Amino acid sequence: MRQLSEEKILANWNRLMKLIEDTFDEERKDNLLEMYKYFEDRMSVAPASGKAAYHNAMVGGYVDHVLHVTDCALKIKKLWEEDGAKINFTDEELIFAAMHHDLGKVGDLTEDYYIPQDSEWHRKNRGEIFKHNPKLQYMSVTDRAIYLLNHFGIKMTEWEYIGLRLTDGLYEEANKTYLMSYNPDWSLKSNIAYILHQADMMATHIEFDLWNRLDEETNTKISDNIKKAVEPKKEVIKENKNPNLTKKSADLFEELFGDK
């Protein structure tokens, strides 16, 4: 299973703090740093999801995912712009929305959103590394993100709200009224939400590929180790001159471990 080293977790956190320092003006920066300082111990180690086969279900996965989405959003925005798309928002607005689209996964002011799965059956059969914290009042991830930003007095522009609000696209039922309107007057007047949704999808699928590739490599190593452990035994059996080894036993071993 894919894991982040302590060094990588720390490097990700430091990079996130630098991104805040370099991107936002003094008033917002101060409020953002206050919020991140409050959540530092929990946020720096929070996972991005609960199941192994989902994206970044590991310690430190949340910050790693947020940075990944931010990187992808800037790359995709450049591609849209070069191809003629209307860009009526700033990089600061794009970064703000990308950084906070999953903020609700940190939890509330006292409780984590995810806690370790203590059921071995769920871990083994459903791949659940973490589970939702039953102590939390239910809110959607997006609603909790907006609540937390409001709690710390962090203002956002209209485009930041639209981008953050719609990053999950049609995976979030409440987004249908924004994305499936048949009234042209109600259509989105900025591409920021589409770009962020693509960035989130891109990052999520790449993170799954990284996990899946590592899982395949691990299985291959295990298989190779088993083969190495069996091969010497095959040779010993073939060359064994022990009269106590009956022909039936030798034939059975050959059937089980012999070359197919």
Buried (B, 14 or more C-beta within 10 A) or exposed (E): EBEBEEEEBEBBBEEBBEBBEEBBEEEBBBBBBEBBEBBEEBBBBBBBBBBBBBBBBBBBBBBBBBBBBBBBBBBBBEEBEEEEEEBEBBEBBBBBBBBBBBBBBBBBEEBBBBBEBEEEEBBEEBBBBBBBEEEBEEBEBBEBBBBBBEEBEBEBBEBBBBBBBBBBBEEBEEBEEBBEEEEEEEEEEBBBBBBBBBBBBBBBEEBBEEBEEEBEEEEEEEEEEEEEEEEEEBEEBEEEEEEEEEEEEEEEBEEEBEEE
